[in-house]
Amino acid sequence: MTELTIRLHKPHNQQAAFKRSPAKRKVIVAGRRGGKTTGAADVAIEAMLKGRRVLEAAPTADQTTAFWDTCKKALAEPIAAGAITKNETHRLLEMPGNRGRIRTKTAWDADSLRGDYADLLILDEYSIMHPSAWEEVGAPMLLDNGGDAIFIFTPKRKNHAFLLYQRAVADDSGRWASFHFTSHDNPFLDKTALAEITQDMGDEAYRQEILAEFL
């Protein structure tokens, strides 16, 4: 039998921390290009290989593209060999006979997520979603199999996403876990380019978008 290669990323320290966490609910707050979406894509791939149903949602289709493209690139060899089927229209990857799948959807209107269920739900850019995407629609999706949820975002003031992060920080049961890192914590970013870009930003924009501070 031919061995097929799956090309996951070498995680940086912050990505490795949230990938190995056993928490059922993970809240990941990070600066732009910090690696939160890439790390979540690797978690999704590993879950699919174990036969789990993964649903990733972001406010717009464009915002799901980075996650979708990362998954396709990592799985390019098994996709080409037919071991994983790919549907571009529905942005769906499936393992025949395994039950495992990855699907991406838009969640600008939270109701668009209804009618599905998941073993792992990833809400990307949660800070600009309506809270109902989790509270009314997302959470019930996990009922069938006691599924897990990952929330990833860059802060947008102290809104509902901040409250969720605070809940994770305060939790001492092990069910919730919080992770926070900046753009500077991603060693794979060009440090010169990052330094130049930050010079073009105002103080508040830099603190929010790069340092991932809740202002």
Secondary structure, DSSP 8 states (H G I E B T S, - for coil): ------------HHHHHHHH---SEEEEEE-TTSSHHHHHHHHHHHHHHTT-EEEEEESSHHHHHHHHHHHHHHTHHHHHHTSSEEETTTTEEE-TTT--EEEEEE-SSGGGGTT---SEEEEETGGGS-THIIIIIIHHHTTTTT-EEEEEE---SSSHHHHHHHHHHH--SSSEEEEEE-GGG-TTS-HHHHHHHHHTS-HHHIIIIIS----
